[in-house]
């Protein structure tokens, strides 16, 4: 359900220029589910890294930068692990404390 909601929101925001590389999605994952909000890219956070699979774990706040040409699909799994697709855009995922 979250996947469909986020995908629909990205589709609506794309014409406004809010789904481009100069913006991000802040996804705060906790044991109760997920919530997301759009905000302009900034450098105020400290990176904590991404694992080899390009996924991030529970209790991390992760910014998924939507780059030009990216379809912006965000998959949120029940375990709280999430990824951005397609795989060639894995490098656009940055995680913050």
C-alpha positions in Angstrom: 0.0 0.0 0.0 2.8 2.4 0.9 4.5 1.6 -2.4 1.4 2.6 -4.4 0.9 5.8 -2.4 4.5 6.9 -2.8 4.5 6.0 -6.5 1.3 7.9 -7.1 2.7 10.9 -5.2 5.9 10.9 -7.2 3.8 10.8 -10.4 1.9 13.8 -9.3 4.9 15.8 -8.2 7.1 15.1 -11.2 5.5 17.8 -13.4 6.2 20.3 -10.7 9.9 19.5 -10.7 9.7 18.1 -7.2 10.8 14.6 -8.2 14.1 15.7 -9.7 17.7 15.3 -8.5 17.6 18.5 -6.4 15.0 17.1 -4.1 14.7 14.0 -2.0 12.2 11.8 -0.1 12.8 11.6 3.6 11.5 8.1 4.7 11.4 7.6 8.4 11.0 3.8 9.2 9.9 2.5 12.6 8.3 -0.6 14.0 4.8 0.8 13.4 5.3 1.4 9.6 6.6 4.2 7.4 6.0 7.8 6.8 7.4 10.0 4.1 7.7 13.7 3.3 9.3 15.7 0.5 11.9 18.4 1.1 14.7 20.1 -0.8 18.1 18.5 -0.7 20.4 19.8 2.0 23.7 19.0 3.4 22.8 19.3 7.1 22.7 15.5 7.8 25.6 13.2 8.5 25.8 10.1 6.2 25.8 6.7 8.0 26.1 4.6 4.8 24.3 2.0 2.8 25.0 -1.7 2.8 26.1 -3.7 -0.3 22.6 -4.5 -1.3 21.7 -0.9 -1.4 19.2 -1.3 1.4 18.8 0.4 4.8 17.7 -1.0 8.1 15.0 -0.1 10.6 15.4 3.1 12.7 17.3 4.9 9.9 16.1 8.0 8.2 16.9 7.6 4.5 16.9 10.1 1.7 16.1 8.6 -1.7 17.4 11.1 -4.3 15.3 10.9 -7.4 17.7 11.5 -10.3 16.7 12.4 -13.9 15.7 9.3 -15.8 14.9 7.3 -12.6 11.4 5.9 -12.4 11.3 6.8 -8.7 9.9 3.4 -7.5 10.4 3.0 -3.8 9.8 -0.5 -2.3 9.0 -0.7 1.4 9.0 -4.2 2.8 7.3 -5.4 6.0 10.7 -5.9 7.7 11.4 -2.2 7.4 14.1 -2.7 4.7 13.6 -0.6 1.6 15.4 -0.1 -1.7 15.2 2.2 -4.7 14.9 0.7 -8.2 16.1 0.3 -10.9 19.4 -1.1 -9.7 21.5 1.4 -11.7 20.1 4.1 -9.4 21.2 2.3 -6.2 24.0 4.9 -5.9 21.4 7.6 -5.4 20.4 6.2 -2.0 21.9 8.0 1.0 21.1 7.2 4.6 21.2 9.6 7.6 20.9 9.3 11.3 
